[in-house]
Amino acid sequence: MDKVVLSLGMGMHSVGVLTRFLLEPDTRGFELDDLTVMTAMTRDEFTGTAEHMERFALPPMRKFSIRHIQLSRDGRLATSRYAALDDA
């Protein structure tokens, strides 16, 4: 099977999709070993968003050993490259 990437926008919809993938195997057509979750960090996320991610999304990702990559622009310009802030 090819690798699968889920863009996690940290809102209820993408966290809901991730949760269903983790807890309801019949909702996905791939193994969790093939899943990589990517989050674009804008550096202006609400404090509550970070708290909810730490409380509700990250623990199940740890439990199922899901690879989570956090990306950010390496500058303010649209032509700026991207930097991987975390790859866990």
Number of C-alpha atoms within 10 A of each C-alpha: 7 8 11 15 13 15 16 22 14 18 11 10 11 14 19 14 14 20 15 14 18 19 11 10 12 10 11 12 10 15 14 17 12 13 19 18 19 18 17 17 15 9 8 6 10 8 8 9 12 12 11 13 14 12 11 12 18 14 12 16 16 12 9 12 13 18 17 21 17 16 17 17 18 14 11 8 8 8 9 11 11 12 12 13 15 12 12 12
